[in-house]
Amino acid sequence: MKIRHFLYNSFLIENDKTKIAIDPGQNLDIHSLRSLIPKSEWASITHILITHGDPDHHWQSDRVAEASNAAVVCGNGLARVEGGETLLVDPRGRGLTSWVPFKNAYPLAVGETVVLGDVTIEAVKSVHGPISVPILWFRIRRQPGPAERTGIGSMGFKIALDGKTIVNLGDSIFQPEWEGLKPDVLMLPIGGLGNNTWTMDSSEALEAVKIISPKTVIPCHYNVPFFWIKNLAPADDQLFKRDVEQLGIRCSIMRYGDEIEI
């Protein structure tokens, strides 16, 4: 089984017959506004996991689902049912005014599990932190909530495939409920701005690693662009890697398109 990374929290996990896409969102670099996962990969995807509704995680999910007929798994806060049809927040809509139908969708609450072919997916608690964006001499801070589009439907996932477990925590701040998850691979954000802003920062992520006890860690969602801002989520991945490895845990630093075998 191999894992490929496509910036932010976007990954492909695949074996000979299964290809799981995590967060098929949009690159938010103003000079490179395109799908994070290359379109050449879309048709062969079998499962789509969406950790929340922000553009870098959800923007292309309906298009990937249409191209692949893949099963779609998300947090129940990202979906609603109307007339027997499952609707998700419009990936490219503004606010919460537009919802679109997704076939073969499986919204999960924390602790719920779905088995889809050879993949078992369990929903894990994830809490998106407030966002903070500098604009000229000001900084805009927005708090996620039930009526707020930012971070809507936040959910992590524990994925079981080929006898291995992979945990992806989405854009979460630290949660003590993660203790004892013990996956083979842990994907977690390290680019938070401190004070529970956006996601965990490196020090908070290290504390998460300590309580989760994975075999391998993949840091993500750091040193990424946000439109005109070249690096909205700065982090020293080499320092984080050193600190993780001092715990006796492997840490894989992945750039765009990088691949590892597990």
Summary of the structure (lengths in Angstrom):
residues: 262
radius of gyration: 17.0
end to end distance: 5.8
largest distance: 53.5
contacts: 915
relative contact order: 0.15
helix: 17%
strand: 35%
